[in-house]
Amino acid sequence: MPDHTSPLPLLLFGAPLTNPNIVYATKFLAPDPVVAIDYGDRVSLWVSPLEAHRAEIESQAATVHSTEEIDVSALLGSAGSETDLWPLLVHAVLAAEGCDDVRVDSTFPLGIADTLRAKGIQVKVDWTVYLRERRIKTPEEISALRDVERIGLGGLEAALSLLRKTTIKDGLLHHEGAPLSGSDLVHAVESYYLAHDCITVDSICCGSPECADPHRTTSPVIRANLPIVLDLYPYHRTSRYWADLTRTVVVGDPPDAVWKMWEAVKQAQQEALDMVRPGVNARDIHRHCCEVFRDHGYGSLTPPFNEISSSARFIHGTGHGVGLEIHEFPRVSDPDVILEPGDVITIEPGLYDPELGGIRIEDLVTVTEHGMENLTPFPKELVLKKQ
């Protein structure tokens, strides 16, 4: 494991299935809480007797201990409830490990920290836990991200295939005699993911005007001639790495105002992609997108572009890191961040009009030694062609 600058051991607590730092440290997945201690050169993992044998086989921890070693049954009896058990369990683990003082990450439970402090253990919150280690992806991590992004594209094609089968009636898309909904598209997408060992939360398959809210997941109907935003982000059930990608399409004949938005977004996204390379400030990429939108007559949230009055606006950052979390460091937005080889980020500018809906195009890219690799090789066309 990485050599941390702080001499204090790092204490991690939680269910690996929902705690990416524990997954990073141990490569072990479990639905119940575990305790891990990262000493800088090795990791010690404590799990329930239920998980001990599996953890010895599957985890990358140097040592695996069962909580049976510290008589967890007696601790539970004295605690009276499972909730009250956890502070006693963590304290017993630290005693067994001989740890007097520890670091914890920003997600560490306050109640457990208070109990440890009351027992004389120094608990220092470290906001930078694994920040750099998880930011700069290894070739193995990039390969995992590339694989899940490929599955993400398969889900996108499943949605597009369904859209190609629709007919237009009274301004709405119909499929098999009934109006098509965003939920129908989500079902097609997520069925594909399940078949390819991936799952997700809240796939965005949303028509207009509802998709003017960037994170609205579905719409009750899908309208012809207006944008449909397909923003998909599966993660692999084993590796836990996420994908992220977005395409916007129209079934039918979009009005001129939608074409104008599309051209601005497509130009902003392509020019932002062209800027991605080591040594570039991510803030400059974001501000360049704002400048492109300004030149097309659209405002953004970032000053001074927020002074531009327009019905369609750019109302979020240009991108974010992706890894064991769907949104992680670094951000491609207002903060100062110099891109480095190993960064994996999205580039996803968009415009949103309350009446016309939203348009967003998103690619996942990795910064290389001399430029970038685009992990989202998929066409960008507004009008969906029937096949």
ZAMARGU-4260 file (C-alpha; in steps of 0.2 Angstrom, whole numbers, plus 5000, padded with zeros to 4 digits):
<rodrens>
0) 5000/5000/5000 | 5006/5018/4998 | 5017/5026/5011 | 5007/5039/5019 | 5016/5055/5026
5) 5007/5054/5042 | 5014/5042/5055 | 4997/5038/5062 | 4989/5022/5056 | 4973/5024/5046
10) 4957/5017/5053 | 4943/5013/5041 | 4926/5007/5047 | 4911/5003/5037 | 4903/4991/5024
15) 4914/4988/5009 | 4899/4988/4997 | 4896/5006/5001 | 4914/5012/5007 | 4925/5015/4992
20) 4940/5018/5003 | 4939/5001/5011 | 4937/4993/4994 | 4953/5003/4988 | 4963/4997/5003
25) 4957/4979/5004 | 4949/4974/4988 | 4936/4965/4998 | 4917/4966/4996 | 4905/4963/5010
30) 4888/4970/5015 | 4892/4971/5033 | 4904/4983/5042 | 4922/4978/5043 | 4937/4986/5052
35) 4953/4990/5042 | 4970/4998/5048 | 4982/5004/5035 | 4999/5006/5042 | 5006/5012/5026
40) 5016/4997/5021 | 5002/4984/5025 | 4984/4983/5029 | 4976/4973/5043 | 4958/4968/5040
45) 4945/4963/5054 | 4929/4954/5048 | 4915/4944/5056 | 4918/4925/5057 | 4905/4924/5043
50) 4917/4932/5031 | 4934/4927/5038 | 4938/4913/5026 | 4932/4922/5011 | 4942/4937/5016
55) 4958/4927/5017 | 4955/4921/4999 | 4949/4937/4991 | 4956/4952/5000 | 4973/4960/4997
60) 4976/4964/5016 | 4992/4958/5023 | 4983/4950/5038 | 4965/4945/5040 | 4957/4943/5057
65) 4941/4936/5063 | 4932/4946/5076 | 4930/4930/5085 | 4948/4933/5091 | 4941/4947/5102
70) 4926/4938/5108 | 4913/4948/5098 | 4899/4938/5106 | 4904/4944/5123 | 4905/4962/5116
75) 4888/4960/5109 | 4881/4954/5125 | 4888/4969/5135 | 4883/4981/5121 | 4865/4976/5121
80) 4862/4980/5103 | 4871/4979/5086 | 4872/4998/5085 | 4880/5000/5102 | 4892/4985/5097
85) 4902/4995/5084 | 4911/5007/5095 | 4916/4993/5107 | 4922/4982/5093 | 4932/4996/5085
90) 4940/4999/5102 | 4944/4981/5105 | 4952/4980/5087 | 4963/4994/5091 | 4968/4987/5108
95) 4972/4970/5099 | 4983/4979/5086 | 4991/4990/5099 | 4985/5006/5091 | 4984/5021/5103
100) 4981/5035/5090 | 4974/5034/5072 | 4969/5044/5057 | 4951/5042/5050 | 4943/5048/5034
105) 4930/5061/5032 | 4916/5048/5032 | 4921/5039/5048 | 4906/5038/5060 | 4906/5052/5073
110) 4898/5042/5087 | 4913/5029/5086 | 4926/5043/5085 | 4918/5051/5101 | 4919/5034/5110
115) 4937/5031/5105 | 4942/5049/5111 | 4933/5046/5127 | 4944/5031/5130 | 4959/5041/5127
120) 4963/5037/5109 | 4967/5052/5098 | 4957/5052/5082 | 4963/5064/5069 | 4952/5067/5053
125) 4962/5067/5037 | 4952/5074/5023 | 4965/5068/5010 | 4964/5050/5013 | 4968/5041/4997
130) 4964/5057/4988 | 4980/5056/4977 | 4981/5037/4976 | 4963/5035/4970 | 4965/5050/4958
135) 4980/5044/4948 | 4974/5028/4941 | 4985/5013/4938 | 4985/5004/4921 | 4975/4990/4929
140) 4962/5003/4935 | 4961/5011/4918 | 4958/4994/4910 | 4944/4991/4922 | 4936/5008/4918
145) 4938/5005/4900 | 4929/4988/4901 | 4914/4995/4911 | 4913/5010/4899 | 4912/4998/4885
150) 4897/4989/4894 | 4890/5007/4897 | 4890/5009/4878 | 4881/4993/4876 | 4867/5000/4887
155) 4866/5016/4877 | 4864/5005/4861 | 4850/4996/4869 | 4841/5012/4872 | 4844/5018/4855
160) 4838/5002/4848 | 4822/5004/4857 | 4820/5022/4851 | 4823/5016/4833 | 4808/5005/4834
165) 4796/5018/4839 | 4783/5027/4829 | 4776/5045/4831 | 4758/5048/4835 | 4751/5064/4841
170) 4768/5071/4845 | 4773/5057/4856 | 4784/5041/4853 | 4775/5025/4853 | 4781/5007/4855
175) 4770/4992/4853 | 4754/5002/4853 | 4758/5012/4869 | 4767/5029/4873 | 4785/5026/4877
180) 4791/5032/4893 | 4808/5036/4901 | 4805/5021/4912 | 4804/5010/4897 | 4821/5016/4891
185) 4828/5013/4908 | 4822/4995/4908 | 4831/4992/4892 | 4847/5000/4898 | 4848/4991/4915
190) 4842/4974/4908 | 4858/4975/4897 | 4869/4980/4912 | 4862/4965/4923 | 4866/4953/4909
195) 4884/4960/4909 | 4888/4959/4927 | 4885/4977/4930 | 4872/4987/4940 | 4868/5005/4943
200) 4857/5018/4951 | 4845/5030/4943 | 4850/5029/4925 | 4845/5045/4916 | 4833/5042/4901
205) 4823/5058/4900 | 4814/5067/4887 | 4810/5085/4885 | 4805/5097/4893 | 4809/5087/4908
210) 4827/5084/4904 | 4830/5103/4907 | 4833/5097/4924 | 4850/5088/4922 | 4848/5074/4935
215) 4830/5071/4932 | 4830/5052/4928 | 4814/5049/4918 | 4799/5058/4910 | 4782/5050/4909
220) 4782/5051/4890 | 4795/5054/4876 | 4791/5068/4864 | 4795/5068/4846 | 4806/5082/4839
225) 4814/5087/4855 | 4829/5081/4865 | 4831/5064/4874 | 4845/5064/4886 | 4853/5047/4889
230) 4865/5049/4904 | 4871/5031/4909 | 4883/5026/4923 | 4884/5008/4927 | 4897/5000/4939
235) 4904/4983/4939 | 4898/4971/4952 | 4916/4964/4955 | 4928/4978/4952 | 4916/4992/4958
240) 4923/5004/4945 | 4910/5015/4937 | 4907/5021/4919 | 4899/5037/4914 | 4893/5043/4897
245) 4879/5054/4889 | 4872/5056/4872 | 4857/5067/4867 | 4846/5062/4852 | 4830/5067/4844
250) 4817/5056/4835 | 4809/5067/4822 | 4813/5084/4816 | 4821/5096/4829 | 4817/5114/4828
255) 4830/5127/4824 | 4832/5132/4842 | 4837/5114/4847 | 4849/5113/4832 | 4857/5129/4838
260) 4859/5122/4856 | 4866/5106/4849 | 4879/5115/4838 | 4885/5125/4853 | 4886/5110/4865
265) 4895/5099/4852 | 4908/5113/4848 | 4911/5116/4867 | 4913/5097/4870 | 4925/5094/4856
270) 4936/5109/4860 | 4936/5104/4878 | 4942/5087/4873 | 4955/5094/4862 | 4962/5103/4878
275) 4964/5088/4888 | 4983/5084/4892 | 4995/5084/4906 | 4999/5101/4913 | 4982/5109/4908
280) 4972/5118/4922 | 4955/5109/4922 | 4948/5126/4926 | 4954/5133/4909 | 4944/5119/4901
285) 4928/5123/4910 | 4930/5142/4906 | 4933/5138/4888 | 4917/5129/4887 | 4908/5145/4895
290) 4917/5155/4882 | 4911/5144/4867 | 4893/5146/4874 | 4895/5164/4876 | 4900/5166/4858
295) 4884/5156/4854 | 4874/5168/4864 | 4871/5157/4880 | 4875/5161/4898 | 4883/5150/4911
300) 4884/5150/4930 | 4902/5154/4931 | 4906/5173/4932 | 4907/5184/4922 | 4897/5172/4910
305) 4882/5172/4922 | 4878/5190/4917 | 4873/5184/4899 | 4854/5182/4898 | 4848/5167/4888
310) 4834/5155/4889 | 4846/5140/4888 | 4860/5140/4900 | 4875/5130/4906 | 4872/5126/4924
315) 4885/5114/4930 | 4903/5110/4929 | 4912/5103/4913 | 4917/5086/4921 | 4923/5076/4936
320) 4934/5062/4940 | 4927/5044/4939 | 4933/5028/4948 | 4927/5019/4963 | 4914/5033/4964
325) 4904/5041/4950 | 4909/5058/4956 | 4927/5060/4963 | 4942/5071/4962 | 4947/5080/4951
330) 4933/5092/4946 | 4933/5100/4929 | 4925/5116/4935 | 4930/5132/4944 | 4943/5125/4956
335) 4962/5126/4951 | 4967/5108/4946 | 4982/5104/4935 | 4978/5088/4925 | 4991/5073/4927
340) 4994/5057/4918 | 4982/5044/4926 | 4968/5056/4928 | 4951/5049/4922 | 4938/5063/4920
345) 4922/5066/4910 | 4920/5080/4898 | 4901/5084/4898 | 4896/5102/4894 | 4877/5105/4892
350) 4863/5118/4889 | 4846/5118/4897 | 4831/5127/4892 | 4815/5125/4902 | 4804/5124/4887
355) 4815/5114/4875 | 4824/5103/4887 | 4842/5099/4889 | 4857/5094/4878 | 4872/5086/4885
360) 4886/5076/4877 | 4898/5066/4888 | 4914/5056/4885 | 4925/5048/4898 | 4944/5051/4895
365) 4960/5047/4903 | 4975/5058/4903 | 4990/5050/4896 | 5008/5056/4895 | 5006/5066/4880
370) 4988/5069/4878 | 4972/5059/4882 | 4963/5043/4877 | 4944/5044/4874 | 4936/5029/4882
375) 4919/5033/4874 | 4921/5029/4856 | 4903/5032/4850 | 4895/5043/4837 | 4888/5060/4842
380) 4873/5064/4831 | 4857/5073/4836 | 4844/5065/4825 | 4843/5047/4827 | 4843/5037/4811
385) 4831/5023/4809 | 4838/5007/4803
</rodrens>
